[in-house]
Amino acid sequence: MKYSKKEIGELLRKELNKGYNIERISNWAYDLYTFSPDEVSAEIDDILRHIFIMDAGPEFEYTEQELRLLAELLINEVEDPIKQINDMKFKEVN
């Protein structure tokens, strides 16, 4: 059985409720990505990769607010939620 967007969003929210810690959240996403490859769709795979590279440098980080919004978008099964977050980030920079 593959994880749904809603389930991933709920898991992300649960992880965020433990506190905003980039290393822990990155590790959580990496573990899910590597230990459950047959249980995630291509879209979830892409979202998890965006989350687990956060600890590669500040240019890859998402704020707590952005991750909470991502969790809500996933829970509500919004189409292409990572693009929406990244578009929002780009608008803030420019």
C-alpha angles and dihedrals in degrees: 000000000000122000113251123226088250092055092048090049091051091048091049092050090049090051091049090050087064087063136280106285116151095202094050094044091047090050091048091053092044092051092050090046096049103034098043105037094142092049099061131072122230090261093051089045089057093047092050090050090053090052099045095050090061091096091056091082145317093274088067098046126113120207120240089253092053092049092048089051089048090052091051092047089051093047089051089046093235114179116258097354096175090057090053091052092046092047089052091050091050092051090051091054095048 
